[in-house]
Amino acid sequence: MTYWWLILGMAAITFLMRYSLFAWPNLRFPPLVRQGLHYVPTAVLTAIVVPGMLLPDGTHWQLSLGNAYLLAGIVSIGIAAFSRNLLATIGGGLLVFFLLRWAMGQM
């Protein structure tokens, strides 16, 4: 039963946070807050992706050439830096990832 209260609480907080922007449409943030919000997507994406690259099994650091997640992530960063194309980054990263997994015998 505790899990249900946790889920309901998270749902209520999420709803209230999103609804507040509709309830007060004339709400304006100070320039410093707007500048800080500009970095939120990058920070959230980094917080999601980096642990998966460095801790593929979820418990142990794997900073080696045998880590296909890390190598494909580095290649994806390179593709993104040079092409500035989201589809090329995703496609190239997935292609490199699966080729590395195949070459390392992990598939």
C-alpha positions as CSV (number, residue, x, y, z in Angstrom):
1,M,0.0,0.0,0.0
2,T,3.0,2.3,0.6
3,Y,3.9,2.2,-3.1
4,W,0.5,3.4,-4.1
5,W,0.8,6.5,-1.8
6,L,4.2,7.1,-3.3
7,I,2.8,6.9,-6.8
8,L,-0.2,9.1,-6.0
9,G,2.1,11.7,-4.3
10,M,4.4,11.8,-7.3
11,A,1.5,12.2,-9.7
12,A,0.0,15.0,-7.6
13,I,3.3,16.9,-7.4
14,T,3.8,16.5,-11.2
15,F,0.3,17.6,-11.9
16,L,0.5,20.7,-9.6
17,M,3.8,21.7,-11.1
18,R,2.6,21.6,-14.6
19,Y,-0.9,23.0,-13.8
20,S,0.6,26.0,-12.1
21,L,1.9,27.4,-15.4
22,F,-1.6,27.2,-16.8
23,A,-3.3,28.6,-13.6
24,W,-1.1,31.7,-13.6
25,P,-0.3,32.5,-17.3
26,N,1.0,35.9,-16.5
27,L,3.7,34.5,-14.2
28,R,7.2,35.8,-15.3
29,F,10.5,34.4,-14.1
30,P,13.4,36.7,-13.3
31,P,16.2,36.7,-15.9
32,L,18.5,34.7,-13.7
33,V,15.9,31.9,-13.3
34,R,15.2,31.9,-17.1
35,Q,19.0,31.7,-17.7
36,G,19.2,28.7,-15.3
37,L,16.2,26.9,-16.9
38,H,18.0,27.1,-20.3
39,Y,20.5,24.4,-19.0
40,V,17.9,22.0,-17.5
41,P,17.5,19.8,-20.6
42,T,21.2,19.3,-20.9
43,A,21.6,18.5,-17.2
44,V,18.7,16.0,-17.2
45,L,19.9,14.2,-20.3
46,T,23.4,14.0,-18.9
47,A,22.1,12.6,-15.6
48,I,20.2,9.9,-17.5
49,V,22.8,8.9,-20.1
50,V,26.2,9.1,-18.3
51,P,25.4,6.5,-15.6
52,G,24.3,4.1,-18.3
53,M,27.6,4.6,-20.1
54,L,29.9,4.4,-17.1
55,L,28.0,1.8,-15.1
56,P,26.4,-0.6,-17.7
57,D,25.7,-3.3,-15.1
58,G,24.4,-0.7,-12.6
59,T,26.9,-1.4,-9.9
60,H,30.5,-1.4,-11.2
61,W,32.5,1.3,-13.0
62,Q,33.6,0.1,-16.4
63,L,36.2,2.5,-17.9
64,S,37.7,0.1,-20.5
65,L,37.8,-0.5,-24.2
66,G,35.5,-3.5,-23.6
67,N,32.6,-1.2,-22.7
68,A,30.5,-0.8,-25.8
69,Y,28.2,1.7,-24.1
70,L,31.1,4.0,-23.3
71,L,32.7,3.8,-26.7
72,A,29.4,4.3,-28.6
73,G,28.6,7.2,-26.3
74,I,31.9,8.9,-27.1
75,V,31.4,8.3,-30.9
76,S,27.9,9.8,-30.5
77,I,29.3,12.9,-28.9
78,G,31.7,13.2,-31.8
79,I,28.9,12.8,-34.4
80,A,26.8,15.4,-32.6
81,A,29.7,17.8,-32.4
82,F,30.5,17.6,-36.1
83,S,27.1,17.1,-37.7
84,R,24.7,19.0,-35.4
85,N,22.1,16.6,-36.6
86,L,19.9,14.7,-34.0
87,L,18.9,11.9,-36.3
88,A,22.5,11.3,-37.5
89,T,23.7,11.3,-33.8
90,I,21.0,8.7,-32.8
91,G,21.4,6.6,-35.9
92,G,25.2,6.7,-35.8
93,G,25.4,6.0,-32.1
94,L,23.1,3.0,-32.4
95,L,24.9,1.6,-35.4
96,V,28.3,1.9,-33.6
97,F,26.9,0.4,-30.4
98,F,25.4,-2.6,-32.1
99,L,28.5,-3.1,-34.3
100,L,30.7,-3.0,-31.2
101,R,28.5,-5.4,-29.3
102,W,28.6,-7.8,-32.3
103,A,32.4,-7.4,-32.6
104,M,33.0,-8.0,-28.9
105,G,30.7,-11.1,-28.9
106,Q,28.2,-9.6,-26.5
107,M,25.2,-10.2,-28.7
